[in-house]
Amino acid sequence: MTARETIRQYFREHRDEITKTVVDLTREMCAEKTVNVVSEKLPEFPFLKIRGEEYRVAKIVKRVLDEAGIPYNEYARMEGRPNVIGTLGKNANGKRLMMPAHMDVVPAGEGWDTDPYEVVEKDGFLYGRGTLDNKGPLASILAAAKVLKETAVGDELAGQLQIAALADEEAEDPDGIDYGIGYLVDEKLVNPTFSVIPDIGENMERIDIAEKGRTVFKITAIGKQAHGSTPERGINAVYMMAKLVNEIEMLKFNYEVHPVLGDPSLNLGEIHGGAAPNIVPGSCYIYLDIRTVPGMTKENVTTALQGCADRVVGGKFQLSCMSWNDAHGVDPDNELVHAIQKNAKEVLGFEPEPFGMGGGTYAKTMNLAGILAVGWSPGDDEAYHVANEYVEIKQLVDFAELTCLLAIDLLA
């Protein structure tokens, strides 16, 4: 019996057992409140001592790997924010496939029907913060690793499969210090040949081969505080900012439409100003989220925003680029994409199509570092970062099987 036949038969005969493993692991990991926010918002989450606290999920991951007899390495830029990478296969110097999922989550937010950290199973779906993004897929790849070990297929891989549970995906501090994939790549602690990022949704029907760049700008309007009864003695920063917002809403960037990514986007996500109704606000600031396409640079985006500020008569503004990363893309005609399409056709009955997306994943960091990486995963892309986040259990189990098959095809 071939390795592929062994895996297909194992999933047919042990599907209930594998499903229970995936569900139980997802439930256990989602109960850990590994919320990642920028440092200035940390006081809003009193259950956190540091951002992310991914060590809480890492303990679960290490236990699973230990129980399965799968060796792993742990790397951490700071205590409490580890990255755990389990390995299967004969030769780390051969081809290497990394399957990385992140252990941090966004805040729960409002509007939940149930406790966001207590996973609810209903009608074949799991509901809870992290079920899709990204603890459910992490449970899938851990289940895949267990199957590969139990069947001995993983020990016979000529290359190396890397099952990675990583930190620091959901938020970036203004200092730009990365504790997850950026840290691992920069320090040359990992160097996979291929990587599949299970963090895009699309119900495994599409493969992310290109992603827009993302930048966050903070713009502060500088006025003069005064008593609300004598507004003529002050300069109202909120009024000033309102004029700038109007200019930004009409802003058109200079760019070339990308064949996959299309046009850039701009979103004004936050606005803050004023201390009390009877005080003329002396300052007001906004945060802009801008998704760029190839060819756009930090300099020309900054120049465009400064142009908006310059058009506000009497305005005084301070612009600050809080973060920047470039757009990226890969040719879809490659070994990794072909392997995904082949196996999806066999297991799921359809061939996923390549596409580009505005969101960002670990694929960006890897591709910009010369590693062939794409995004492909279970789940509905509309379930990310929302109340009542959900994922279909069947898709998580299917993804575990597909992870095994991809390892066989790419590392044999």
Protein Blocks (a to p, Z undefined) as FASTA:
>chain_A
ZZklmmmmmmmmmmmmmmmmmmmmmmmmmmpccbccdfklmmmmmkbfbghjlmmmmmmm
mmmmmmnopacddddfbghiacddddedjblklccddddddfbdcdebghiabdfklccd
eehiacdehjlmomlmmmmmmmmmmmmmmnommmmpmbdcdddddehklbccfklpafbl
mmmmmnopaccfbdcddfegjnopaccfbdcdddddddddddddddfklmmlpccfklmm
mmmmmmmmmpccdddddfklopaddddfbdcedjbfkbccfbdcddddddddehiafklm
mmmmmmmmmmmghiacddddfbdcddddddfbbfklmmmmmmmmmmnopacdddddfbdc
fklmmmmnopacddddedjfklgoiahiacdfklmmmmmmmmmmmmmmmmZZ
